[in-house]
Amino acid sequence: MPTHVVYPKVSLEMSSGRIARWLVSEGETVRQGQVLFEIDNDKAAVEVESPATGVIHALVDSEIEVDVGADVARIYGAGETYGETEPREAAAGEPANEATRAILVPGVRRSGRGPNPTPLARRIAREHGIALDGLTGTGPGGRIQKTDVVARIGDAGQARRPATVENPAVLPAARKESSPATLNAVWLRKGEGLPVVLLHGFSADLNNWRGMLAAARVDWPALAIDLPAHGRSPHAVPEDLDRMAGSIEATVAAQHDGPLVLVGHSFGGALATRLASRGQLDVRGLCLVSPAGLGPQINGAFVEGVLRARQRESLKPWLDLLVHDAAAISPAFLQAVVQQRDDTGLTAAMRAFAERFFPDGTQAISIRDDLARLSQPVRIVFGRQDRILPFSATAGLPGNVGLHALDACGHMPHLEYPALVMRILGEVCRSS
């Protein structure tokens, strides 16, 4: 019999919910203890681990409301075949035969409108304006998969770039906007007190912060933003750091009006510093994690390699460069990057981003003058073994900046030492 993966109860008042995102795919081999999916509740993101080792099937779509305790997937062990180990309950008046054998998941509120698309298939269809009505999927139980949607796009002659994607080759120099475009933003935590705005680094997305937030319980709300050309934000590449800061300011203004603390990792650290120096937001403090912009050096081979690699096997060596101990790169982290590379439009946008801000393997931005002008509390957390940005760039920091130099730490202190970074951030919030 297959192992049932159920939707957990993550709070006392919770009776149903939705999956925030799957970190595995239909038909993938998973290991016991591997993180399968995430749930967002009022306090934090909850990671749900696999109860068994085997091949996972019948993943419930992230847009479907499910009851606590209901099946959201099933894991088939050695010798078990999907669709053959259990008959489904036949609907009224429907013959239960081998041709229609599938698994119905009790507790799942289905629309009854045909095969359920995978999250990736649904997103591709939405971005390309493709209707899925009448489309028969090639996945298990007739589920619509990415390849089915791509085939329909080609057959219908409707192939076009997603509405939110602008050709990265056409740099925005010829594109004048009356107001900055807002970006994708998600409140990762709700709470009371001074909000914290989180800005990720190059080639990441806002999910980069979930692990750090799970390392400690805090009361303050946390707003994470996808940078331009990253995540679910528009794929157009801003002309410069100030244009990008304008988009962040517009995005924050749509979500919050008042004082805040800025947190930025790598490129997001440089952006956070520029935002504070511009004075358009009421920034009360900054926590900069391995910030870019302290010097011209950057690991250009990493930038090129992480964009060129497409498969787990080719991506893993490049991702290992991010950390001091390769064990910090979890299967979920690796899978998230693999999913990014499946989106060719997103990868092309990131490449254009790198060409603009890291031309010829050089950081084309500097934040040293910005740092010197700041009156707010500023803490920098930097790993001594950083292999992406050199630790030596922290030499000669302005006297108003506090430096936390972490040993046995690479470019991702918030991933390698999340509790420590959260404690430092808490100090910034209290002093703000």
Phi, psi and omega in degrees: 000141179290158175273130181276132172260118186250157177281120188277161174267112185254359174206157186297324184274357187279129176240343178202171180181191180228158176276127180291315176193143174275141176253003175229168183241159176306129178082006181278146174278126182240159179249151176301132182091347178290140179288124182264316182205170180240149175236135174261123171244192186292339186255322186194174173275134181251127178266133181250125185265159180287133179278352184203171176256136180161200180257127185266137181220170174059045179291128179283136183297146183292346181266006182257131176282131181233151177282149173301132181092352179282153176291136173243351176188170175223143182247125184256124181275187180301132178086354179257139182242131180300132177089354182243346183275335181220133172283152176271165175282124181286139175291161182304128177078007183252129178290136177268101180228173184297330183291333182248013184295130176198177181251126171262134183262113179294143179093352179267129183268094184268155181278340180072025184247039174104185183302145183272117180292151171290158180305319180295319179296318180297318181294316180299317180297318180295317182294328182262003179067034183260128175277139182261001180301131176081358181275127177265124182279159179260001179280177179303134181068018181080017182291137180283128181243176181306314184297328178293319180290316179300320179296319179294321178301314181293317182296324184274355181065028184254013184300127177203167179287149177305149184300332182270003184251129173250145184303113182299339180291335178266094184292150189291012181299327181267012189239110182252127180248144177286333178214151182295147178283140176281158187244168178289129181222142181223133172280105180283336175218143172253154182172194181245154176105193183292120180291150175249128178256126188251128180238118183280179181260184181299138176069012177250196172208183187296340178293348178304337186264350188297318181297319179297316181294331180284352185279346182204151177267124179225162182264343186281149176285153182229121178251118179255141184234135171281127177296160173304144180067019179222153175055229182256014176279163176306146186272359178293142182263122180298156181292325184202180184294327180290321176298320179294319178300323178299322178292321177296316180299318179294322180292315179296318181300328179285344184250331189204140178234103181151188182292156182200169173245138180257136175234130180221138175252132174056242179299324177298332176292319176297318180295319179299320179295316178296321178300315181295321183287335179289330176077012179279335175253153179274077184274121183260347180186159180227139170237112186251121183255114182046054187292143171281170174089005178271347180191172185279343188282143174205151179284090182297328179296322177296313182303315180289316184294319183289338176273329183281323184293145183237332187252163179307314186295325181273334180281324187304314180299326179287319179294329178300334179293343182287338189232162176283320179248117184300339179296342179289342177275099184283161174303325179294319178298313180298316181297323179297321179289322176301318179295324175301314184292339175291339179267096185295328178294319178294317180296320178296322178294319178297322179296317177295324176299313180296320180296328181281316188260343176233054183296136178056033178067033182229140174286119182267011181239152176221137181241009184297318178294322178299314181300318183295335182275348188283142175252349180285160172298132180229126174239136174246131176247121186221135177277135180292335181258024179300125180254006177256309175240131186290137177298333181300341180293344180281355179295141176073029177293150177302153184294343180275004184248128176266135182246129172252106181265115185260128177274158183054044183216138179260222187277355185237063180305324181289343175266322183278325179227063187299319182295320179294315180296322177296324178293318177296317178298321178299323177295320177297316181297318181293323180282350181269000000 
